[in-house]
Amino acid sequence: MAEQQQPKTHILSVDCITDGAGGPCFWIAAVVANKKDAKEEKVYFNGIVYKRDVRFSDQTTQLYVALYASECLKRDESDKRRPIVYETYGDLYNAFWKFYERRRAYCDVVHDTLDLAAELMFFRSIQLNPPERKDNGPCPLLNIDSMVHAGGKFEGILRDDLIKEKECSLIPKGWVETMYDPMYNALRTLSIYLFLMKSLPASGK
């Protein structure tokens, strides 16, 4: 008899920052929340491969993302925007995989767009240990773009405008909008996902 699949009661929202389009993912942030009660205590992952004198291959990453990362590393340890520093990409991917693996049985996984950053990060994590990981990646790997398109609503609306209009933001007050902060992005994706699940026809309502 086939093993009964455990209901996916939680959502794991993940965002990745890469060194340019298709480059290695060096910053990963994720947050896990209960689908029915977003006010329940959340679980966070925030990790980065970063050295002060590192030079990234992508100019935008070097000029802007690296600067923002250095600012986040100066924040108080209680600030969820402050990442843990890992020495290598493998260390970062393995740490994230452990975070994901402990929760995959009861979590769906969502990211923001149809770009390949999240897919590449999971692929590279799996490639570090294919025998044990190849069948355990997130399937499906959900994304907000597809959900919006499938529901036929809110297309073309900026993410931050949407969560402001619908008053559904889970981003802490005082956090400034920035495309360079994966934790901000992960929380924004989580906010929109939970809102869409309650409002779109695809949610069963």
C-alpha positions in Angstrom: 0.0 0.0 0.0 1.4 3.4 -0.9 2.4 5.6 1.9 -0.2 8.4 2.5 1.3 11.8 1.9 1.3 14.2 4.8 -0.9 17.3 4.2 1.1 20.4 3.3 0.0 22.6 6.1 2.8 25.2 5.8 4.5 27.2 3.1 8.2 27.8 2.6 8.9 31.0 0.7 12.5 31.3 -0.7 14.4 34.0 -2.5 17.9 33.8 -3.9 20.4 36.4 -5.0 22.8 35.4 -7.8 26.0 36.9 -9.1 24.3 38.1 -12.3 21.7 36.2 -14.4 22.5 32.5 -14.1 25.5 33.0 -11.9 26.1 31.2 -8.6 23.6 31.8 -5.9 25.5 33.4 -3.0 22.6 34.6 -0.8 19.6 32.6 0.2 16.7 33.6 2.5 13.6 31.6 3.4 10.7 31.8 5.8 8.2 29.1 6.8 4.7 29.9 7.9 1.4 28.2 8.7 -0.9 28.5 5.7 -4.0 29.1 7.9 -2.4 31.2 10.6 0.3 33.6 9.3 0.5 35.1 12.8 1.9 31.8 14.1 5.6 32.0 14.9 7.7 31.7 11.7 11.0 29.9 11.1 13.7 31.7 9.1 16.9 30.9 7.1 19.3 33.6 6.0 22.7 32.6 4.7 25.4 34.2 2.5 28.8 33.5 1.0 30.5 36.8 1.5 34.0 38.2 2.1 34.7 41.9 2.4 37.3 41.8 -0.4 35.4 39.6 -2.8 34.8 40.8 -6.3 31.7 39.6 -8.0 31.7 39.1 -11.8 28.5 41.0 -12.3 28.8 44.8 -12.1 25.4 45.4 -10.6 26.1 42.8 -7.9 29.5 44.3 -7.2 28.2 47.9 -7.0 24.9 47.5 -5.2 24.2 44.0 -3.8 27.6 43.6 -2.2 27.2 47.0 -0.5 23.8 46.2 0.8 25.0 42.8 2.1 27.8 44.5 4.0 25.2 46.8 5.6 23.0 43.8 6.6 26.0 42.1 8.2 26.3 45.0 10.6 22.8 44.7 11.8 21.9 43.4 15.2 21.8 39.6 15.5 18.1 39.7 16.2 17.4 41.3 12.9 16.1 38.7 10.4 17.9 40.6 7.6 21.3 39.8 9.0 22.6 36.7 7.2 24.9 33.9 8.6 28.1 33.9 6.7 29.3 30.6 5.1 32.7 30.0 3.7 31.8 28.2 0.5 28.8 27.8 -1.8 28.7 24.1 -0.8 28.4 25.1 2.9 25.5 27.5 2.1 23.6 25.0 -0.1 24.1 22.2 2.4 22.8 24.4 5.2 19.8 25.5 3.3 19.1 21.9 2.2 19.0 20.8 5.8 16.6 23.6 6.6 14.4 22.6 3.7 14.7 18.8 4.3 13.5 19.0 7.9 10.3 20.7 6.6 9.6 19.4 3.1 7.1 16.8 4.3 4.6 19.4 5.4 5.7 22.4 3.3 4.9 23.6 -0.2 7.7 25.8 -1.6 7.1 29.1 -3.4 9.3 31.7 -4.9 8.5 35.0 -6.7 9.0 34.8 -10.5 9.6 32.4 -13.4 13.3 33.2 -13.4 15.8 30.4 -12.7 17.4 31.5 -9.5 15.5 29.3 -7.2 15.5 26.3 -9.6 19.3 26.6 -10.0 19.8 26.8 -6.2 17.8 23.7 -5.6 19.6 21.9 -8.5 23.0 22.8 -7.2 22.0 21.7 -3.7 20.8 18.4 -5.0 24.0 17.9 -7.0 26.1 18.0 -3.8 24.5 14.6 -2.9 22.5 13.2 -5.8 21.8 9.7 -4.4 20.0 11.1 -1.3 18.6 14.3 -2.7 17.6 13.7 -6.3 14.0 12.6 -5.5 13.5 15.0 -2.6 13.4 18.4 -4.3 10.2 20.5 -4.2 7.6 19.4 -6.7 6.0 21.5 -7.8 8.1 24.6 -7.1 5.4 27.2 -7.0 5.8 30.8 -8.1 3.7 33.9 -7.8 3.8 34.8 -11.5 2.0 31.6 -12.5 -0.5 31.9 -9.7 -1.4 35.4 -10.7 -1.7 34.4 -14.4 -3.8 31.4 -13.6 -6.2 33.4 -11.5 -6.5 36.1 -14.1 -6.3 38.9 -11.5 -3.7 41.4 -10.3 -1.5 41.0 -13.4 0.7 44.0 -13.9 0.4 45.2 -10.3 3.7 45.8 -8.6 4.3 43.4 -5.7 4.6 46.1 -3.0 1.6 48.0 -4.3 -0.4 44.8 -4.1 0.4 44.0 -0.5 -0.1 47.7 0.5 -3.5 47.8 -1.3 -4.7 44.5 0.2 -3.1 45.2 3.6 -1.7 41.7 3.7 2.0 42.4 4.3 3.9 40.2 6.7 7.1 42.4 6.3 8.1 44.0 9.6 7.3 47.7 9.9 10.3 49.9 9.1 11.8 47.6 6.5 12.6 49.6 3.4 11.7 48.1 0.0 14.7 46.8 -1.8 15.3 44.3 -4.6 18.6 43.4 -3.1 17.3 41.9 0.2 16.3 38.2 -0.2 14.6 38.2 3.2 12.4 41.1 2.3 11.6 39.4 -1.0 10.8 36.1 0.7 8.4 37.7 3.2 6.8 39.7 0.3 6.3 36.5 -1.6 4.9 34.8 1.4 2.4 37.7 1.9 1.2 37.5 -1.6 1.0 33.8 -1.7 -1.2 33.6 1.4 -3.4 36.4 0.0 -3.8 34.7 -3.4 -4.7 31.4 -1.8 -7.6 33.0 -0.1 -8.8 35.2 -3.0 -8.2 33.4 -6.3 -10.6 30.9 -7.8 -7.7 28.4 -8.1 -7.8 28.2 -4.3 -11.1 26.4 -4.4 -13.2 29.4 -3.2 
